[in-house]
Amino acid sequence: MAIKSVSIRIEEEMLEKLGFVSDYEGRSVNSHILVLIRENIRKFEEEHGKIEGDIKPDVNVKPTRKN
């Protein structure tokens, strides 16, 4: 499985708030965004049916740690 990188434009205040929530949940901002994306995909599939693909939204997919 290939891990892809995405950049987004986000208002500074929103990023700060996202960082606060991420810290509260014990996650990095990146990991928290992945949780939100998986949750969104799961909800979409519940309402509209499964999207083609092998990765299930409830699977915790993290890239390997770089040394």
N, CA, C and O atoms as CSV, one atom per row, in Angstrom:
chain,resi,resn,atom,element,x,y,z
A,1,MET,N,N,0.842,-1.171,0.000
A,1,MET,CA,C,0.000,0.000,0.000
A,1,MET,C,C,0.889,1.236,0.000
A,1,MET,O,O,1.782,1.365,0.837
A,2,ALA,N,N,0.647,2.127,-0.924
A,2,ALA,CA,C,1.402,3.373,-1.008
A,2,ALA,C,C,0.784,4.417,-0.074
A,2,ALA,O,O,-0.438,4.530,0.020
A,3,ILE,N,N,1.619,5.156,0.594
A,3,ILE,CA,C,1.165,6.269,1.431
A,3,ILE,C,C,1.384,7.542,0.636
A,3,ILE,O,O,2.497,7.817,0.189
A,4,LYS,N,N,0.329,8.316,0.459
A,4,LYS,CA,C,0.394,9.564,-0.288
A,4,LYS,C,C,0.356,10.748,0.668
A,4,LYS,O,O,-0.134,10.640,1.793
A,5,SER,N,N,0.867,11.850,0.215
A,5,SER,CA,C,0.888,13.080,0.997
A,5,SER,C,C,-0.064,14.094,0.364
A,5,SER,O,O,-0.148,14.211,-0.858
A,6,VAL,N,N,-0.776,14.820,1.218
A,6,VAL,CA,C,-1.708,15.852,0.772
A,6,VAL,C,C,-1.428,17.108,1.582
A,6,VAL,O,O,-1.209,17.035,2.791
A,7,SER,N,N,-1.433,18.244,0.930
A,7,SER,CA,C,-1.332,19.491,1.683
A,7,SER,C,C,-2.662,20.221,1.573
A,7,SER,O,O,-3.351,20.135,0.556
A,8,ILE,N,N,-3.010,20.935,2.623
A,8,ILE,CA,C,-4.254,21.705,2.620
A,8,ILE,C,C,-3.960,23.124,3.074
A,8,ILE,O,O,-2.983,23.386,3.776
A,9,ARG,N,N,-4.824,24.026,2.658
A,9,ARG,CA,C,-4.764,25.395,3.148
A,9,ARG,C,C,-5.796,25.497,4.270
A,9,ARG,O,O,-6.952,25.109,4.099
A,10,ILE,N,N,-5.372,26.018,5.408
A,10,ILE,CA,C,-6.251,26.082,6.568
A,10,ILE,C,C,-5.953,27.369,7.328
A,10,ILE,O,O,-4.799,27.777,7.459
A,11,GLU,N,N,-6.997,27.991,7.819
A,11,GLU,CA,C,-6.825,29.219,8.595
A,11,GLU,C,C,-6.048,28.901,9.870
A,11,GLU,O,O,-6.218,27.837,10.465
A,12,GLU,N,N,-5.202,29.832,10.276
A,12,GLU,CA,C,-4.339,29.623,11.432
A,12,GLU,C,C,-5.148,29.293,12.690
A,12,GLU,O,O,-4.783,28.388,13.440
A,13,GLU,N,N,-6.226,30.012,12.919
A,13,GLU,CA,C,-7.028,29.766,14.117
A,13,GLU,C,C,-7.634,28.357,14.095
A,13,GLU,O,O,-7.686,27.683,15.124
A,14,MET,N,N,-8.087,27.919,12.924
A,14,MET,CA,C,-8.657,26.587,12.816
A,14,MET,C,C,-7.586,25.528,13.086
A,14,MET,O,O,-7.857,24.534,13.759
A,15,LEU,N,N,-6.378,25.733,12.570
A,15,LEU,CA,C,-5.282,24.802,12.811
A,15,LEU,C,C,-4.925,24.752,14.295
A,15,LEU,O,O,-4.653,23.679,14.833
A,16,GLU,N,N,-4.924,25.898,14.949
A,16,GLU,CA,C,-4.647,25.939,16.385
A,16,GLU,C,C,-5.702,25.161,17.160
A,16,GLU,O,O,-5.373,24.411,18.079
A,17,LYS,N,N,-6.972,25.337,16.792
A,17,LYS,CA,C,-8.051,24.616,17.468
A,17,LYS,C,C,-7.960,23.116,17.190
A,17,LYS,O,O,-8.192,22.302,18.084
A,18,LEU,N,N,-7.623,22.755,15.958
A,18,LEU,CA,C,-7.447,21.352,15.611
A,18,LEU,C,C,-6.296,20.757,16.423
A,18,LEU,O,O,-6.384,19.621,16.888
A,19,GLY,N,N,-5.226,21.521,16.592
A,19,GLY,CA,C,-4.105,21.079,17.421
A,19,GLY,C,C,-4.520,20.871,18.867
A,19,GLY,O,O,-4.070,19.923,19.511
A,20,PHE,N,N,-5.374,21.744,19.384
A,20,PHE,CA,C,-5.870,21.615,20.758
A,20,PHE,C,C,-6.660,20.318,20.914
A,20,PHE,O,O,-6.435,19.556,21.855
A,21,VAL,N,N,-7.598,20.070,19.975
A,21,VAL,CA,C,-8.416,18.855,20.026
A,21,VAL,C,C,-7.531,17.616,19.872
A,21,VAL,O,O,-7.710,16.626,20.582
A,22,SER,N,N,-6.581,17.678,18.943
A,22,SER,CA,C,-5.671,16.552,18.729
A,22,SER,C,C,-4.903,16.228,19.993
A,22,SER,O,O,-4.816,15.065,20.387
A,23,ASP,N,N,-4.338,17.256,20.642
A,23,ASP,CA,C,-3.605,17.052,21.897
A,23,ASP,C,C,-4.513,16.440,22.961
A,23,ASP,O,O,-4.102,15.528,23.678
A,24,TYR,N,N,-5.723,16.930,23.062
A,24,TYR,CA,C,-6.683,16.428,24.036
A,24,TYR,C,C,-6.952,14.940,23.809
A,24,TYR,O,O,-7.082,14.173,24.763
A,25,GLU,N,N,-7.034,14.541,22.545
A,25,GLU,CA,C,-7.301,13.148,22.183
A,25,GLU,C,C,-6.034,12.288,22.202
A,25,GLU,O,O,-6.104,11.076,21.999
A,26,GLY,N,N,-4.874,12.913,22.445
A,26,GLY,CA,C,-3.619,12.177,22.515
A,26,GLY,C,C,-3.085,11.782,21.146
A,26,GLY,O,O,-2.421,10.755,21.007
A,27,ARG,N,N,-3.374,12.597,20.133
A,27,ARG,CA,C,-2.938,12.308,18.772
A,27,ARG,C,C,-2.175,13.499,18.203
A,27,ARG,O,O,-2.267,14.621,18.700
A,28,SER,N,N,-1.419,13.216,17.144
A,28,SER,CA,C,-0.850,14.304,16.353
A,28,SER,C,C,-1.971,14.870,15.499
A,28,SER,O,O,-3.017,14.239,15.348
A,29,VAL,N,N,-1.763,16.047,14.942
A,29,VAL,CA,C,-2.757,16.633,14.042
A,29,VAL,C,C,-2.977,15.705,12.849
A,29,VAL,O,O,-4.114,15.480,12.436
A,30,ASN,N,N,-1.897,15.173,12.300
A,30,ASN,CA,C,-2.014,14.281,11.151
A,30,ASN,C,C,-2.861,13.051,11.487
A,30,ASN,O,O,-3.765,12.697,10.731
A,31,SER,N,N,-2.572,12.401,12.615
A,31,SER,CA,C,-3.330,11.219,13.020
A,31,SER,C,C,-4.793,11.563,13.269
A,31,SER,O,O,-5.684,10.780,12.937
A,32,HIS,N,N,-5.040,12.725,13.851
A,32,HIS,CA,C,-6.420,13.136,14.122
A,32,HIS,C,C,-7.183,13.374,12.812
A,32,HIS,O,O,-8.352,13.008,12.697
A,33,ILE,N,N,-6.530,13.976,11.847
A,33,ILE,CA,C,-7.163,14.184,10.544
A,33,ILE,C,C,-7.505,12.841,9.904
A,33,ILE,O,O,-8.574,12.700,9.310
A,34,LEU,N,N,-6.616,11.851,10.014
A,34,LEU,CA,C,-6.909,10.517,9.487
A,34,LEU,C,C,-8.120,9.899,10.174
A,34,LEU,O,O,-8.937,9.251,9.520
A,35,VAL,N,N,-8.245,10.090,11.486
A,35,VAL,CA,C,-9.415,9.597,12.215
A,35,VAL,C,C,-10.679,10.249,11.662
A,35,VAL,O,O,-11.675,9.565,11.431
A,36,LEU,N,N,-10.649,11.553,11.450
A,36,LEU,CA,C,-11.810,12.270,10.929
A,36,LEU,C,C,-12.175,11.811,9.520
A,36,LEU,O,O,-13.354,11.668,9.195
A,37,ILE,N,N,-11.165,11.580,8.689
A,37,ILE,CA,C,-11.406,11.109,7.326
A,37,ILE,C,C,-12.034,9.723,7.349
A,37,ILE,O,O,-13.008,9.476,6.638
A,38,ARG,N,N,-11.488,8.810,8.160
A,38,ARG,CA,C,-12.056,7.456,8.252
A,38,ARG,C,C,-13.494,7.495,8.731
A,38,ARG,O,O,-14.344,6.767,8.217
A,39,GLU,N,N,-13.774,8.345,9.719
A,39,GLU,CA,C,-15.140,8.475,10.235
A,39,GLU,C,C,-16.084,8.981,9.142
A,39,GLU,O,O,-17.208,8.496,9.011
A,40,ASN,N,N,-15.621,9.958,8.361
A,40,ASN,CA,C,-16.440,10.505,7.279
A,40,ASN,C,C,-16.726,9.450,6.216
A,40,ASN,O,O,-17.854,9.346,5.734
A,41,ILE,N,N,-15.716,8.670,5.849
A,41,ILE,CA,C,-15.899,7.608,4.847
A,41,ILE,C,C,-16.869,6.552,5.375
A,41,ILE,O,O,-17.752,6.103,4.644
A,42,ARG,N,N,-16.712,6.154,6.637
A,42,ARG,CA,C,-17.600,5.151,7.235
A,42,ARG,C,C,-19.047,5.621,7.189
A,42,ARG,O,O,-19.935,4.859,6.806
A,43,LYS,N,N,-19.291,6.871,7.577
A,43,LYS,CA,C,-20.653,7.420,7.558
A,43,LYS,C,C,-21.205,7.479,6.137
A,43,LYS,O,O,-22.369,7.154,5.905
A,44,PHE,N,N,-20.376,7.891,5.194
A,44,PHE,CA,C,-20.803,7.952,3.795
A,44,PHE,C,C,-21.210,6.568,3.303
A,44,PHE,O,O,-22.258,6.408,2.677
A,45,GLU,N,N,-20.368,5.558,3.592
A,45,GLU,CA,C,-20.658,4.203,3.135
A,45,GLU,C,C,-21.906,3.627,3.801
A,45,GLU,O,O,-22.639,2.861,3.176
A,46,GLU,N,N,-22.156,3.984,5.054
A,46,GLU,CA,C,-23.377,3.529,5.721
A,46,GLU,C,C,-24.615,4.057,4.994
A,46,GLU,O,O,-25.620,3.358,4.870
A,47,GLU,N,N,-24.527,5.286,4.523
A,47,GLU,CA,C,-25.679,5.923,3.872
A,47,GLU,C,C,-25.781,5.569,2.389
A,47,GLU,O,O,-26.887,5.393,1.877
A,48,HIS,N,N,-24.658,5.462,1.694
A,48,HIS,CA,C,-24.671,5.343,0.239
A,48,HIS,C,C,-24.151,4.012,-0.300
A,48,HIS,O,O,-24.212,3.772,-1.506
A,49,GLY,N,N,-23.651,3.161,0.558
A,49,GLY,CA,C,-23.091,1.888,0.109
A,49,GLY,C,C,-21.580,1.945,0.031
A,49,GLY,O,O,-20.970,3.014,0.005
A,50,LYS,N,N,-20.999,0.753,-0.007
A,50,LYS,CA,C,-19.544,0.615,0.012
A,50,LYS,C,C,-18.903,1.252,-1.216
A,50,LYS,O,O,-19.396,1.119,-2.336
A,51,ILE,N,N,-17.808,1.938,-0.982
A,51,ILE,CA,C,-16.985,2.497,-2.049
A,51,ILE,C,C,-15.982,1.416,-2.425
A,51,ILE,O,O,-15.424,0.751,-1.552
A,52,GLU,N,N,-15.754,1.240,-3.707
A,52,GLU,CA,C,-14.795,0.235,-4.178
A,52,GLU,C,C,-13.420,0.463,-3.562
A,52,GLU,O,O,-12.979,1.605,-3.435
A,53,GLY,N,N,-12.746,-0.607,-3.182
A,53,GLY,CA,C,-11.395,-0.513,-2.642
A,53,GLY,C,C,-11.193,-1.522,-1.533
A,53,GLY,O,O,-12.155,-2.020,-0.949
A,54,ASP,N,N,-9.950,-1.819,-1.247
A,54,ASP,CA,C,-9.612,-2.836,-0.253
A,54,ASP,C,C,-9.520,-2.304,1.164
A,54,ASP,O,O,-9.787,-3.042,2.113
A,55,ILE,N,N,-9.149,-1.036,1.336
A,55,ILE,CA,C,-8.956,-0.487,2.677
A,55,ILE,C,C,-10.306,-0.120,3.270
A,55,ILE,O,O,-11.096,0.605,2.665
A,56,LYS,N,N,-10.547,-0.632,4.456
A,56,LYS,CA,C,-11.793,-0.338,5.153
A,56,LYS,C,C,-11.582,0.892,6.042
A,56,LYS,O,O,-10.503,1.054,6.612
A,57,PRO,N,N,-12.583,1.754,6.169
A,57,PRO,CA,C,-12.388,2.987,6.937
A,57,PRO,C,C,-12.163,2.770,8.423
A,57,PRO,O,O,-11.713,3.687,9.109
A,58,ASP,N,N,-12.464,1.575,8.944
A,58,ASP,CA,C,-12.239,1.338,10.362
A,58,ASP,C,C,-10.834,0.802,10.663
A,58,ASP,O,O,-10.490,0.570,11.823
A,59,VAL,N,N,-10.031,0.608,9.622
A,59,VAL,CA,C,-8.662,0.123,9.798
A,59,VAL,C,C,-7.753,1.311,10.065
A,59,VAL,O,O,-7.804,2.315,9.355
A,60,ASN,N,N,-6.920,1.192,11.094
A,60,ASN,CA,C,-6.000,2.273,11.430
A,60,ASN,C,C,-4.755,2.145,10.567
A,60,ASN,O,O,-3.881,1.325,10.849
A,61,VAL,N,N,-4.675,2.935,9.542
A,61,VAL,CA,C,-3.550,2.891,8.620
A,61,VAL,C,C,-2.595,4.028,8.959
A,61,VAL,O,O,-2.939,5.204,8.840
A,62,LYS,N,N,-1.395,3.658,9.383
A,62,LYS,CA,C,-0.377,4.658,9.688
A,62,LYS,C,C,0.869,4.328,8.880
A,62,LYS,O,O,1.215,3.156,8.729
A,63,PRO,N,N,1.543,5.337,8.362
A,63,PRO,CA,C,2.803,5.067,7.673
A,63,PRO,C,C,3.855,4.562,8.653
A,63,PRO,O,O,3.793,4.853,9.848
A,64,THR,N,N,4.812,3.811,8.144
A,64,THR,CA,C,5.888,3.337,9.001
A,64,THR,C,C,6.707,4.509,9.504
A,64,THR,O,O,6.807,5.542,8.843
A,65,ARG,N,N,7.283,4.340,10.664
A,65,ARG,CA,C,8.081,5.407,11.283
A,65,ARG,C,C,9.395,5.560,10.517
A,65,ARG,O,O,10.078,4.571,10.252
A,66,LYS,N,N,9.746,6.781,10.165
A,66,LYS,CA,C,11.007,7.057,9.477
A,66,LYS,C,C,12.129,7.133,10.495
A,66,LYS,O,O,11.973,7.731,11.559
A,67,ASN,N,N,13.254,6.530,10.168
A,67,ASN,CA,C,14.409,6.556,11.085
A,67,ASN,C,C,15.414,7.578,10.675
A,67,ASN,O,O,16.443,7.732,11.335
